[in-house]
Amino acid sequence: MFTEHEIHTIVEIPEVHEATKVLKKEFCKKEAPYLEISDHDFFSLVMMAPTVGIALADGKLTLFEELALNKKARKLSMGGYFMKKDPVVYAMKFLMKKYDEWSDRFYEVLKLAMHKSFDMSSMEVQEFDESKEVSYEDYKFVILDSPYILIRFISSFFLESDEDIIRKRRNIGKNEYVRLVQIGEKLGLQKLRVYQMFVKTFEKTT
């Protein structure tokens, strides 16, 4: 998962900063007119969108999922981990209420952030056989051979802990799996071999 300092660095990219400010202005105007949040913390909210989307895939939010979301949001906010009223946690409540209306806009900013953070386009031409079984050994070395920042994006979006990125198998509900694939497509990740292999490490449960 990204640290607040890594978030700050990404937000400093001029194109990302501008896109974040535009989205923040529109989101706050329509959904949270009295919300006070910095550009850094709003981009942290944008970073939370995939995690929020998967948590809402069943149409409801469990107490465990809410606690996990709040914990991750606090770690992303600028100095907000020990704050009683964390701005990202507070803003996330507005996103959860209108996720379906705003998710695509949030994903566009994330897509821009990825393209500006590493050479994503050069990795999109790699071919991948969807029907082929993924070797755990191959997967491990593809992870190690991938840009550090890309792995950070993937783990931040879809995992609770960075350490879980190299695992043989992980369980996921059917609805959550469908949402994960959809989010990957919206972010353009489905074109990347490492992400395609990552998705195959999930086993769908009922």
C-alpha positions, 0 to 999 in steps of 0.5 A: 500500500502507498505511504502518505509520502508516495501519495504526496509525490504522485500528486506533485505530478502537474497533470495528476494534480490538475485532474485531482483538483478538477474532480475534487471541485466537482465532487465536493460541489455535488456531493459534499459542499461543506467538505474541507479536504486537501488535494493530497487527501482527496487523491488518497480518496481517489486511491481508495476507489477500487477498494471501496468498489470491491467492498460494495460488490455485494451491495452491502458493507460488513463491519469488518470491511468498514473497519478495513477501509477506515484503516487503509484510508487513515494510512493514506491521509496526510498525517491523519493516521492518529486523527480522530476525524480523518478527512479521507475516512469522512470523505469516503462516506460520500463516495460510498453513497454515490459510488456508481455515479462517480467511480468511472471519474475516479478511475480516470484520474487513477489511470492518468496517475499510473501513466504518468508514474511509469511507462505503462504503455510499453507494457500493454503489448505483452501477449497473455494466453487466458486459457493457460494455467499460471505457474506460481514460479513464473508469477513470482518472477514476473512480479519481481521483474515489474516496475516497483510503482506498478506493483504498489498500485496493484497491491494498494487497489486490491490487497490489504497488505503489500506482503500478500502480492506473492501468494499462490492462491487467495479466495474471493467471492464471485461478486468481488471477483467480477468487480475486480475484473471490471475495475482492472478493465476500467484502469487499463490493467487488463492489458498488462501481463502481471495483472492478468497473472495476478487475477489468476491467483484468485479462487472464486468462492460462493 
